[in-house]
Amino acid sequence: MKKHLFTLLFVLIALPAFADAPLVAIKVDIYRTQSSQSPPNMIKAFAEAKLEHQPRLITEGGKQAMIEIGEQDKHMLSITFKPTEDGAHYSTNMKYKTKKQDWLQASSESEKTPEGQSLFMSSQVGDQLVFVQLIGKRFDNIEGARAWLASE
């Protein structure tokens, strides 16, 4: 009996070492407006911006995820999201480019944002102003991640 109890205890202690990587669910809200001001009044510009896209996705801790939105020859928005291995923090990079006569580009980035904390980024290229609000949250199972993504 002691041998089986020791084996069971060993398996229960070792189990976390064999668990899958945590999941990180990501909510992204993308707003766009025009602004001839440089730099614009960000609060006013955000209040006037229109919500254009709300991508939602799930990735594993340590795995990079990317969202790309736009028209190939006109404008492109690329958002790269990479959580740490344990899902406790995430880094984000946003690149926005638009084509006038040539390509104009701007980018924003953030490192080590704690999971569950909302992040706000913006980029202005010419008269186009893009706002991105995102949040990444760590989950241990796919059901919890999906339920959170479905909630508002």
C-alpha positions in Angstrom: 0.0 0.0 0.0 2.8 2.4 0.9 4.5 1.8 -2.5 1.2 2.7 -4.4 0.7 5.7 -2.2 4.3 6.9 -2.9 3.8 6.3 -6.7 0.5 8.2 -6.6 2.1 11.1 -4.6 5.0 11.2 -7.1 2.6 11.4 -10.1 0.5 14.2 -8.5 3.7 16.2 -7.6 5.2 15.7 -11.1 1.9 16.4 -13.0 2.3 20.2 -13.2 5.7 19.6 -14.9 3.9 17.7 -17.7 1.0 20.1 -18.1 0.4 21.8 -21.4 1.5 25.4 -21.9 -1.0 28.0 -20.7 -3.4 29.6 -23.2 -3.6 33.3 -23.7 -6.8 34.8 -25.2 -6.5 38.1 -26.9 -9.2 40.7 -27.5 -8.4 43.5 -30.0 -10.5 46.5 -30.8 -9.3 48.5 -33.9 -10.5 52.1 -34.4 -9.8 54.5 -37.3 -10.3 58.2 -37.9 -8.8 61.0 -39.9 -6.8 63.8 -38.3 -5.1 66.7 -40.0 -3.6 67.8 -36.7 -0.1 66.7 -35.9 0.0 65.6 -33.1 -3.8 65.4 -32.7 -5.8 65.8 -29.5 -5.8 62.0 -28.8 -8.9 62.1 -26.5 -11.0 64.0 -29.0 -9.6 61.9 -31.9 -10.4 58.6 -30.1 -14.0 59.9 -29.2 -14.5 60.5 -33.0 -13.0 57.3 -34.2 -15.1 54.4 -35.5 -14.7 50.8 -34.4 -13.7 48.9 -37.5 -12.6 45.4 -36.4 -12.8 43.3 -33.3 -10.5 40.3 -33.9 -10.3 37.7 -31.1 -7.8 34.9 -30.9 -6.2 32.3 -28.7 -2.5 31.4 -28.6 -0.2 29.3 -26.3 2.3 30.8 -23.9 5.5 31.5 -25.7 3.8 31.4 -29.2 3.5 34.5 -31.3 0.2 35.4 -32.9 -0.4 37.9 -35.6 -3.4 39.8 -37.0 -3.2 41.6 -40.4 -6.0 43.8 -41.7 -6.1 46.0 -44.8 -6.0 46.1 -48.5 -2.7 45.0 -50.0 -2.0 48.0 -52.2 -3.7 50.7 -50.0 -3.1 50.2 -46.3 -2.1 47.5 -43.9 -2.3 47.1 -40.1 -0.2 44.4 -38.5 -0.4 43.5 -34.8 2.0 41.0 -33.4 1.3 39.6 -29.9 3.7 37.3 -28.0 3.0 36.1 -24.5 5.8 34.8 -22.2 6.1 31.1 -21.7 4.0 31.2 -18.5 1.5 33.6 -20.0 2.0 36.2 -17.2 3.1 39.0 -19.6 2.8 39.8 -23.2 4.7 42.0 -25.8 2.9 43.7 -28.6 4.0 45.4 -31.8 1.7 47.4 -34.1 2.7 48.5 -37.6 0.5 50.6 -39.8 1.4 51.6 -43.3 -0.5 53.4 -46.0 0.3 54.2 -49.6 0.1 57.7 -50.9 2.7 58.2 -53.6 5.0 55.8 -51.7 4.5 53.7 -48.6 4.4 55.7 -45.3 4.8 53.7 -42.1 4.5 54.1 -38.3 4.8 51.6 -35.5 4.2 51.3 -31.8 5.4 48.6 -29.4 5.0 47.5 -25.8 7.0 44.9 -23.8 6.1 43.0 -20.7 2.5 44.1 -20.2 1.0 42.1 -17.3 -1.7 39.7 -18.4 -5.2 41.0 -17.8 -4.0 44.6 -18.2 -5.5 46.6 -21.1 -3.1 48.2 -23.6 -3.8 51.2 -25.8 -1.7 52.0 -28.9 -2.0 54.5 -31.7 -0.2 55.2 -35.0 -0.7 58.2 -37.4 0.4 57.9 -41.0 -0.5 61.0 -43.0 -4.1 61.9 -42.2 -5.0 58.4 -41.0 -5.0 57.7 -37.3 -5.4 54.2 -36.0 -6.1 53.2 -32.4 -5.8 49.7 -31.0 -7.0 48.6 -27.6 -6.1 45.1 -26.6 -6.0 42.8 -23.7 -4.5 39.4 -23.2 -5.6 37.1 -20.5 -4.1 33.7 -19.3 -6.2 30.6 -19.1 -5.5 27.0 -18.2 -8.2 25.6 -20.5 -9.8 26.3 -23.9 -13.3 26.5 -22.5 -12.4 29.4 -20.1 -10.6 31.2 -22.9 -13.5 30.9 -25.3 -16.0 32.0 -22.7 -14.0 35.1 -21.9 -13.6 36.0 -25.6 -17.4 35.7 -26.0 -18.1 38.1 -23.1 -18.0 41.8 -23.5 
